[in-house]
Amino acid sequence: MLPNFSYIRPESLKEVHRQLASDGTRVHAGGTDLLGCLHDGVFGAEKVVSLQGLKELSGIRQNGSALRIGALTTITEVERDSRVKELYPVLSQAASEVASPQLRHQGTIGGNLCQKPRCWYYRGEFHCLRKGGEKCFAIGGENQFHCILGGSRCFIVHPSDTAPALMALDAEVRIVGSKGSRMVPVAEFHVPPAEDPQRETVLEQGEIVTEILIPSPPKGMRSRYRKVRARQAWDFALAGSALTLQMEGNTVKDCRVVLSGAAPVSWRSREAEEALRGRALTEETIRKAAAAAMENARPLRENGYKISLFKGMLEEELGKLAGRG
């Protein structure tokens, strides 16, 4: 059952910020995560402020040398946009893997970045560390889907598919509040539990994401997104990767390797990047890069299978970017 709350639909950003100034207020974009959290009692709300009246937050357009995606642009629109498909296939592929077709039609890219964790303890009737309790129940409980990298006190995995793709593209988000706006790299947008186990993003009270800016791709860039799920169900990633390679002939000039389903935030594997950068994309290079991505993995009791899953997936995807398969 949903809690009782007032519903406000402002027509301007100024009014949004005024409404968000009070405690007990939640932002409504597509609502696919918000309503589920309210229904399950993950958090409450005295007031829900809808952004649907702000048409300027929707759409995809060129903004100088960058591509601008409004925060209210639906996942389906991102997936199908011809510019995204041509210039940033990693993002188009990631968007196509989000949830189900129905949810992609309703959900927004801003909401996909800001969604809450899907840990069954956090979403269930457990007063866990992320909800202000004293412990992460996943450490000694059922943890087959939890993180193998970056776990510290809380062992969630971040559920977003678009976040790792945007991180691999060096994208930024514009955050706007009553005190003005600021630009934050997607790589710095999410808060790891080692810093604060009760926050997911750097958003402060009253702030919202208004747009995402993606720089023009460098010459010779190749990119792919892969998501491994149980039985190809409409579910969250057991393992995933967003890869961008800037090629100069047969050599990897620069690259980004970002993992999903691995850590509490989208996880950039600098170890794998170091194994690729400056080298030809041979089978040996690919094998070493995949192994390097997992060298710091620390699995829990039931999720050690993820290590071999990530290695195999990365070898396959890097092989495809090399033109083999």
Secondary structure, 3 states (H helix, E strand, C coil): CCCCCEEECCCCHHHHHHHHCCCCEEEECCCCCHHHHHHHCCCCCCEEEECCCCHHHCCEEEECCEEEEECCCEHHHHHHCHHHHHHCHHHHHHHHCCCCHHHHHHCEHHHHHHCCCCCHHHHCCCCCHHHCCCCCCCCCCCCCCCCCCCCCCCCCCCCCCHHHHHHHCCCEEEEEECCEEEEEEHHHCECCCCCCCCCCECCCCCCEEEEEEEECCCCCEEEEEEEECHHHCCCCCCEEEEEEEEEECCEEEEEEEEEECCCCCCEECHHHHHHHCCCECCHHHHHHHHHHHCCCCCCCCCCCHHHHHHHHHHHHHHHHHCCCC
